Amino acid sequence: MSQSEFQSNGNAGAMVFLLALWISPILLFVGCAGTTPSDPNHQPVPMVDLERYQGKWYEIASLPAWFQKGCFCTTAEYILEKNYVRVINRCRKGTPDGKWNEAVGKARPVEGSNNARLKVRFFWPFDGDYWVIALDPHYQWAVVGHPKKQYLWILSRTPRMDTDLLQDLVARARSMGYPVDHLKRTDQSCNEDFGFGLKFPIVFCID
């Protein structure tokens, strides 16, 4: 809807990525503090089981965000710790063969939200709003939004999503008021199966 400290490749673009990144999916984002649900058509899901939600998610589509500019093969990984959820966002910069960039933060559930709303922090003292607005009963896909509808991520446990399912999730987001005409599909070619059961090498080159 996972672990440790900031890492970057040391250049200015990567630093901006680390300071603001996310929301993917899977994720990545800067949000607004102190927001609560008010639109009856735009509500988080009733409850999120963080034990089931943790793990790796692939970003299938998202609303363009400046802090994700130039990102390919974006993923988000959530690891449940004792008092928070570790958030690890990764993407390749520039091309599907570009260097991996990584940002690590912490997410904490908002009291009274049943874990459906979280505050995510990558850089003190700024928190981002993370709303799970749609969730598969089997935790195979999720839609993550923002109280001001500025950001939207469609996430999946796999690099590909069935077209009919994706269209249904887009329709759900549209009904909540998100500007889905601006959604952008995420290139996941470097996370896909290239045959013989082998995946593209998962080597994180962090300078």
N, C-alpha and C positions, 0 to 999 in steps of 0.2 A: 500496500500500500500500500546487525551486522558488522567495522573495527577501527581504530587508532588515530593517527595524526595526519596533518596535511603533507601531501607530496606533490611536487610539480616538476616540470621540465626546466624551470629556471628562467624562461623568457617571459616578457611582459604579457603576452597573450595568455599564457598558462596561468600567470598570477591572477589575472582578472577572472579566469575560469574558476580558480580555486576560491576566490573571495566571494563570488556570487553564486557559483554552481550549486545548484539545484536546491529538480524537482523533481531525473526523469524522472524512469522508469524509469527506466526506467528510469527514464527520471529522469532535481536541479531547480533552485529558485530563491528569489528574494521576495518576501511577503510583507504583509501589513499586520502589525501587532494589534491585539485587542479586538479582533473581529469575531462576531458570533453569527450563526445562521439567522437570517431574517426573511429571505425570499422562500415562500412555501414550495416553489418549484425547483429550488436549488438547495438541496440538503445533503449532508453526508449520509452514508449508509448507517443503519441503526447500531452496528457493532462490527468491530474487526478483531479477530483472534490473531494476535501478534505472533504467536507460536507458528501458526499456519502461514501467515503473511511473510515471514522472514524468508530469506533466500534470494536467489537471483531473478531479476526481471529484465526483459528486453523492451526497449521503447519501440513501439510500432508506429506511432504517429504523435505529433505534438503541435501546439501553436508555437510559431517561431518566437524565440526569446534571444535577446542580444547576448546573453551569457552562454548560449549554446551555439553561437555562430561558428560554422565550420566543423561541427561535430558529425561524425559518422559512427555507426555501430554502437550507439549509446546503450549502456546498461546501468541498472541500479541494483545494489545488493544491500539487504537489510539483515543485520545480525542482532538478535535479542540479547542484550546484556542485563546486568542485575537491575539497574535503575534507568535504563534508556535503551534506545535502538541505535546501534551503530549504522551509519549510512555511508556506503562507498559508491560514488558515481564515477563511471569511466566512459570515455569516448576516444575515438581516433580523431586527430585534428587534421583538417585540410583535405584528406582523401581517405578512402577505406584502408589504404596502406600506410597512413601517417602514424606518427608517434602516439602512443597511448597517453592520455592525460587522466589523472585521478584526483578526486577531491573526497575527503573523508570528514564526516560531520556526525552530529548527534541529534536524535529526534526524541522528543518526549510527548506523550499523549496529553491533550488538553483535558483537564478535570471535567468529568461529567459527560464526555463525548463517547465513552465506551471504545476508545482507541481509534475512532473514525476521523478525528481531527488531531493533528500533531503540530508541534512547533519544531522546526528543523534549524539547527545552527551549524554553519560552516566557519563563521568568523565572528568572534565576540565583538560587539554585543548584539549583533543583528540576527533576528529570528525570521524564518519564513513559514508561511502557512501551508500546510499539507492536508488537503481534504480528500478522503476516499469517497467518491460520489457514486461509484458503481463497482460491484465486486462479485465475481463468480462464486457460487456456493462451494465449489471445489478449489477455489483460490488459484485458478489457472489464468485468469485475466483480471485486470483492475483498471479503473479510470480514476485519475487523480486530478483534482481541480484546485481552484483558488477562490477565496471569498469574493474577490472583485472580478472573477472570470477572465483575468488577464493571462493565465497560464492553464494549459490542459495537456495531460499526457495519457495516452492509451498504452497500457503495459501488458505483456504476455510472458508466460513462462518459457516460451519458445520464440526463436527469431522471426517466425512467420505466424500470421493469423488468418483464419478463414475469412474470405471476402464478405460473406453474408454476416458473419459475426461483427466484423469491423464496421460495416454499414449500420448495423443495429446500434452499436455503441456510439457511433457518430450521431445517429438520430436521437439517442438519449441525451447526449450532451447538447444538441441543438435545442431540445425541449427545455433544457435548464437555462438557456440564454447564452451559451458559449458561441463565439463567432467561428463556427466550424468550417466555413468557407475558406478560412485561412489555414486550416490544418495542413501539415506537411508530413508526408510519409518518411519514415526513417530508414536510411540505407543500412541494412543488417548483413550485407554480403560477407563481411569478414567474420561473422558469427554463424554462418550457415554450413550445413553438411556438404562437403565436396565429394562425397562418395566413399565407399569402402568403410563406412562408419567413422571416418576421420573428420575432425573439425579443423578449421583454420587454427594455426598455432596460437595458443593463448600465452603470449609473451608480453609482459607489460614493461615497455621501455621507458623508464622514468629517469631522466638525466639529473 
